[in-house]
Amino acid sequence: SEKTSETTDQTTSTKQATQATTTTKATTAVNTEMTTSASTTALIEATPTPAPTTTPLPAWPERDVPKLRQDMFNATNEVRKSHGASPLVQGCAELQEIAMIRAEELATQYSHKRPDGTYFDDMLREYGISSGCGAENIAKFSELGTVESVLEAWVNSSGHFTSIIRSEHDTLAIGYYQCQYGRQYWVQIFTGENSW
């Protein structure tokens, strides 16, 4: 009977010890949580919150767009001359505007198809420009591209080269656009009154 009492006392002591441990763990957990919160609060109060920053885009070299366009026009005529084709004339103001619009559109959608699903010759008709025969050359280059490197790429591509030297073409407009990331977009729009 004494033995039973001892076992009961030990069981009771074990239960109390277990409860105490559980309580201690709960208290420890609460204390840890409070300590962490207090430390975090102190850290937040002691450290000023930095203002959000955005990485500024690099400043690309200022480009003289009218000069670039004129240089491309002149260089294109030099290629034509070296292949026996007559020189092109500058396109009218409307054709120049179309070329500039197309260059900017290429930054959104690099394709002969415009973002609205039409093509450059649809624009010509909208502006009332006859295009008995017409062609569009497009190119995109890094910020390091030059008039010479762009024209060389076109000359080394048979379809683009054909547009450049085609005798039926008599008019040329150049479009140029540089996006905020430095990429350059170039357009040549050729027109001619003759049919293909």
Summary of the structure (lengths in Angstrom):
residues: 196
radius of gyration: 37.3
end to end distance: 119.9
largest distance: 125.6
contacts: 512
relative contact order: 0.15
helix: 53%
strand: 14%
